[in-house]
Amino acid sequence: MKKIFSLLVAFCVLGSASAYFGVVPDILSVQGLLANSTTGGYLTGSYSMNFSIWNASSGGTMFWNETQSVSTNLGYFDVLLGTAGTAPDLGNSVFYAVRNSSDHNVYLQVAIAGETLSPRYQFGQAPYTSTSDWANMSLQDVTQIGKITTVGIDIESAGTSLTATSTTDHTIIASAIAAGKSVLVGTSAGKGIDVTSSQGHGVYGRTLNGSFAGVFGEGGPGIGVQGDSNGVAGVYGTNTGSGFGVYGQSNSGYAIYAETLSGSSAAIYGTSPTNGSGVQGYSAGGFGVYGRSSSNTSAAVYGSNLAGGIGVYGDSASGDAAYFAGNVTVNGNLTVTGTLSKGGGSFLIDHPLDPKNEVLRHSFAESPEMLNIYKGNARTADGKKTIQMPDWFVALNGKDLSDYSFAVTPLKSFCGGYYVDNSEIASKGRFTVVTEKDCEFSWVVYAVRHDAFALKNPVVVEQSKQDAGLGSNCYLSPSAFGAGEEQGCDHQRENRAK
């Protein structure tokens, strides 16, 4: 038969008094995690389970059995044996046999939907507390491991408190049943909990309550949770719902601190196979994501998109989506759909006469208006020349004649008297140059933009710095006025950002 189920169980004894053994349990609590043996996924549903108690790991004599309908939630179940029929008479059968046998072996066999799971699960020392000598042995062993408190296990040690090693499956599986309580709490001058796994998860924590964490680490002056790996992930978190895969919180230090010793790897690497964020940072008052580098050849924050999308994206509800305190180099095209404000500007190119050793700059032409400039050369015939502008000319520059200016310059020869007939420039997008003599000439048209964007965002020529969102009582260029950098508007903005 093909194996479908895999199971991890834990035992807890509940009972009543017995004259012969002192305190003898007649009900046995079994908790477990039920999983699909093929996919490894934990199962949710109702299953028919048969529980039986034997004196051998295989074969042997069966002392008791019972069948119950058991409900599981993400694999977890808790069932009381002895409540569906005859209670498992552990005091008069199992424990009697154990007490009078040499190896003291007692096993639980579980069958699910007709499939008998193997191997059988051997009872530990906890169910043997029905007699004083077994109870003393149990207390000694527990004292060596840790002390039983309101949490699952509270471990204190001057060295390594708990070391768990797994070669094929989960090393430690912890399920918190009581609200607000922990299953494993490690306290140590060294390592509270040290877990090593060669194939599976070193520590695997899961919670069924959305208000608590599967694994929670708290550090006073030190590190709450530290993960180290020589191949895959030091710390790995996943969430199949809408919560956090990994969540860190700190009152004063770093909520999550990551360090890599490799020059080619990332200390924190985030990836999303769908449309989510690989790494997302949020802050109510500070930086959402803060990157810092001590190398002059590496970036403090680096964004790359392998699919042709956006490498780095910034968004702000009211402030700056991005703020740069220093020089910015754009190796490629820069597109600005809003308004560009600057202290000055020029083009920068390789010098045409010495492109390998020198550069050439030209300053931009500035104006208090949004000006468009058009120019060309033409020649009059019979004393006239009509210049037709593009079909979008009027839509862009408007129908007000006062927003158009003209300049005409004769070339090569004297034109005599001349003038510009601009009567059709605002209606048909054309003008006529009239000359006394036929001649060649150059022309320039200056037009003020009247498109939708220009009308919505006119140039405010004079404005207070506070209204412009630049600060108050500060300089945009403090060094130009002999002032210190601390009097700069950028200095104010940087202090606010920090």
N, C-alpha and C positions, 0 to 999 in steps of 0.2 A: 504494500500500500504506500502510495506517495505521501510523504510527510507534509502536513499543511501547517500545523501549529508549532510554536515554540513558547516555552513558559519559564518564567523566573518566579519563585515563591519564597515567602517568608512566613514564619510561624509565631504565634502568640498564644499563651495558655490562659484560659478563663476557667474558673471552677468553683466547687463547693466543698464543704468539709467532709472528711472520711475518718472513721474511728481508727482504721488500721494504719493509714499512711499519714495522718495529720491533715495536710491540705492537698487534696487530689483533684485535678481538673477532670470534669466530665464534658467540657465543651472545648474544642480546639479552633482557634481563629487562624485562618490562612489568608494571607494577602499575596497577590501576584500580578505580574505583567504578562498579558497574552499578546503574542505577535504572530504575524504570518511568517512562516519559516523561509518562504521564498523571497518576499519583498522586504522583510524586516519591519514592515509597518505595523503599528499597534492597532488592535482591533476594537471596535465598538459594536455592541450588540448583546444578544441573549444566547447563551450556549448551555447545552446539557453536559454537565460534568459529573463523572463518577470518581469518588475519592475512596481509596482503600489503604489500610495499614498492614504492613508486612514485616517479617523479621529478617529479610535478606534483600540485597540489592537486586537480585533476580531469582525467580523461583521462590522457594521457601513457603512459609505458612502465612495465610492471610488472617489477621485478627478481627478485622471490621471493615465494612464498606457502606457507602451511602451515595445516592445520586441526587443532585440538586440542579435547578435551573439558575444559572449565574449570569448576572448582567455586568458587562465591562464598559468602561468609559476611557477611550484612548488606551486600551490595554489593561487599565488598572481594575482590580476587583478585590473585594473583601468578603469572605464567606465564613460562617460559623458552622463547623462540622458538629453534628449531633442535634441540630435544630430541626431537621427534616424527617427524623425517624428516631431510631434507637441511638442514644449518645454513645460515642466511642468510649468503651469502658477501659480507659487507659490504666486506671489504678488497679484493676483486677486482672488485666490481661497483658497489655503491652509492657507497662512498667514492671509488673511481676516477672514477665519473661526477661526483661532487660536486667533486672536486679539479680536474677538467678542464672544469667548466662555469662559467658566469659568475655564476649566482645561488646555487649550492650548495644547492638545495632537495631534500630527501628527505622522503617522507611515508609514514605508516603508515595503511593502510585496514583497518577491522575490520568483519566481517559476523557477526551473531549469529542463529542459527537461520534462516539464509537472508535476514535483513534486513541490508542494507548501511547502516552508519551514516555520516552525513556531518555536518560536513566531515571530510576526512582530517586526521590529526594530524601536524604537522610536527615533525621531529626538532630538538631544540635543539642547543647547541654541545657538550654533554657527549659524544655518540657520535662526534664528529669528532676525538677525541684520538688518532687513529691516526697522525698525523704531527705533527712538532714545531711547525710553524707554527700548526696548529689548537690544539695543546695550550697554547701560549703565550697565544693569544687567550682560551682558556677560563679559564686561571688569572687573567689580568688581570680578566676580567669577574667571576669569583667573588670576587676580592679587593675589588672595588668594592661587591659586595653584602654579603658577610660571609665568615666563615672556616668551613671544613668541619671539624667535630670529631666527637666520639662522639655528639653529638646531631644531629638533622636539620639545623637551621640555627642557628648561634649568631651573633647580630647585636649589634654594639657601635657606638654612635654618640653624638656629642655633641648631636645634634638628634633628628630623627625617624629611627629606624633602618629601619623598613619601613612603607610606606604602600600599602595595597591597596584598590582600588575595584572594585566590581561593580555592574552595572546590572540584571542579571536573575537571576544564580545565586549560589551560595556564593562568597564572596571568597577564603577560604583553607580548604581541606579538608586536615586532617592526620590521618594514621593511624600510630600508634606500633606498629612491628613488634617491635623489641627490647624485652624486658621491662625496665621501670624507666627507659627512655630517653624523652626528649622529642623531638617533631618540630620545634617552634619554640621557641626560647629568645631572648627579647629583653632586652638590657641597655643602658641608656641613661641619660645625665644628664637627658634630656628624656623622651620617650615611647619605651619599648622597642619596642612595636608599635602603630601607629596604623592602624585599619582603618575604612573608610567604605563603606556600601552604601546605595543609594537604594531598593532593593526587597527584596533577600534578606537573609541573615544577614551581618553584618560579619565576625564570626569564628564558625566552626562547628567544634567539636571533638567527636570521638567516640572512645571506646575500647572494644575488644572484651574487655578484661580487667577483671573486676569489682573489682580491687584498685587501679585507677588512675583518674584523672579524664580526661574528654575535654578539658577546658581547666583548667589548673592555674596559679594565680598566686601568687607568693611575693614579699612585700615586706619588706625589712629594717626600716628605720624608717618606710617609706612604705606605699603602697597596693599590694597584690598584683594585684588586678584592679579596674579602674574602668570603669563603663559609663555613657554619657550618651546621652540620647534626647530629641528634641523632639516626639515623637509617640506612640511605642509603649513598648517596654521598653529601658532602658539595658543591663541584663543579663537574659537569659532562659535558664532552664534547664529541661530536660524529661527525664524518665526513664520509659521504657516498661516497665521491670521493677519491681524492688523496692528499688532504690537511691535515691540523692539526685538531684534535679534540679539543685540548687545546693548546694554544700558549702563551708563556710568554717571555717578553723581558725586560731587565734592563740595564741601563747605568753603574751602579756601584754596586747595591745590588743584591739580589736574584731575578731571573726572575720568578720563582715559588717557594713559600715557603709553606711547609705543616707541620702540627704538630698534633700529636694524643695524647690524654690524656689516652688512653687505653693501658694497658701493653701487650695486645695480638693482637693489630691491627697495621696496617702499616700506616704511615703518607702519603705515596704515594703508591698506588697499581695499577699495570698495568696488563692487561690481553689481549690476542689476541686469538680469537676463530679459526683463520686460521693459516697461516704460518708466520705472522708478529711478531714483537717484542712487548712483554708486556710493557717493559720500554726501551727506547732508548735515549742515551745521546750523544750529539755532541758538540765539542768545537774546535774553530779555533786555540786556543793557550793554553787553560787551561785544566782542567779535563773534560772529556766527562760525566762521572758520578762520583760524590764524596760522599762518605759515611763516617760518623763519629759517634762514640758511646762513651759515658762516662761511660759505664758499663764494668766491667772486666769479665762478664759472657755472654755478648752478642756480636754479630758480627756487625761491622760497615757496611759491605756489605754482604748479605746472598743470596745465590742462591740455589734453590731446583727445581728438575725436577721430577714430579710425574709419568711420562710415561717411565722412563728409559733412557732419553736423557742426555744432558749436563746441569749441574746446573749453572755453570759460564763459559762464553766463552769470550776469549780475542783475539783480532786480531790487528795487526799493519802492515802498509805497509813497514816500514823500521826499526822502533825501537823495543822496547820490547813489546810483547803482554801483559805481566804482569811483574810487578816489586814489590818485597817484601822487605821492609826495616825492617828486624827483623827475628825472628825465624819462620819457616814454618813447620807445622805438617801435614803429609799425613796419614790419617787413612784409609788405603786401599792400592791398588796397584798404583804405579807410572810408567807410560809408557812415555819414551822419544824417539822419532823417529829421533831426531837430535843428536848433540854432547853435552855431559855433562861435564862441567868444574867445578872444585871444589878445595878448598884449602886442603881438606883431606876427609877421609871417613872411615867408619867402619860399621859392622853390630851391632845391639843393640837388645839383646834378654833377656828374663828372665833367671837369672842364673840357670844352671842345678842343682846345689846343694842346692840353696835357692831361688826358683823362686818367692816367695811372697815378699821378702825383698831386693833382690839384682839383678843387671843386669850384663851382660857380653858383652864386646866389643872386636872385632878383627879388625885390620886395613886392608884396601885393599892393595893388591900388586900393585905397580906402576911401570911404564916403559915408556921410551921416545918413544917406538914403540907400535903399536897395536898388543899385543901378545895374542896368544891362547896357553893354557897349557893343555897337555894331559898326563895322567899317568896310570900306572897299574903294576901288578905283573905277572910273568910268570916263566917257568922252561925250560931249554934246554934239548933236547933229541938228543943223538948222536952229542952233541956239538953245536946244532943250535936251534934257535927258531925264526920264522917269525911272526911279529906282523902286522896284517892287520887293517888299520884305516877305518873309515866309508866312504861310497861312495862319500860323498860331501867334503871330506877332501881336495883334490887337488883344487877343484873349489873355496874353501874358502881361502886357504893359498898360492896358486900359484905354479908355476913350476920352481922356482929358488931355487937350492939346498942351496944357501948361506943364505936363509931365514929360515932354519931349524937347530935346535940344539938339542943334545941328552945328556942324563945322564943315566948311568946304575950303579946300586949298588947291589953287591952280598948280599944275605940273608942267614943266618944260617950256611953256609959253604963256603970255599974258592973255587972260580971258576977257579983258575989258571989265565992264560992270557985270555983276552976277548976284543972284539971290536964290533963296530956297522957297518954293511954294509948298507949304506943309498942310494945306487945307484938307488933304485926304489921308493923312498919316493915321489919324485916330479912328477913321471909319473903314478905309480900305487897305490900310497898311502900306501906303506908298507915298512918295514925295517926288517933287520935280525940281531939278537944278536948271536955272535959266541963266545963260551967259550972253554977253554982247557979241562975243566971237566964239566960234567953235574951238574947243580946247579940251585937253585931258586934265582931270582933276581927281583928288581923293576926297572922300566924305566920311564923316563919323556921325553916328546917331547915339545919343544918350537917352535912355528910357527908364522910368521908375517902375518897378514891378508892382502889378496889381493882381497877381494870382491869388488863389484862396489861402495858401499858406502865408504869403506876405501880408495879406490883410488881417489874418488871425494873429500873426506874430510880428508886429511892426518893430523896427529898431527904436529902442528907448535911448535917446542920445545922452540924456543926463538923468542920473538916478542915484539915490543914496546907497551906500554899500550895504546897509542893513536891509533895505528893501530888495536889493539884488541878491540877498542871501550869502554875501561874502564876508560878513562880520561887521564890526563897528570900531571906529577909532583905530584903524589899522591901515597898512600900506599893502597894495598888491606887489609892489617892487620896493621893498624897504631900502635896499642898497642904493637905488637910484636917488634917494633923498637923504643919504647918509645916516639912515636909521639902522638899528640892529635887527637881526632876524626875529627876535622875540616880539617886535612890533608889526610883524607881517600878518596879513589875514590868513595865510596858510598855516601859520603857527597856531592861531586860534582854533582853526578847524581841526588840526591834528590833535590838539589837546582835547577837544570835544570827542573826537573819535576814540581816543584812548580811554 
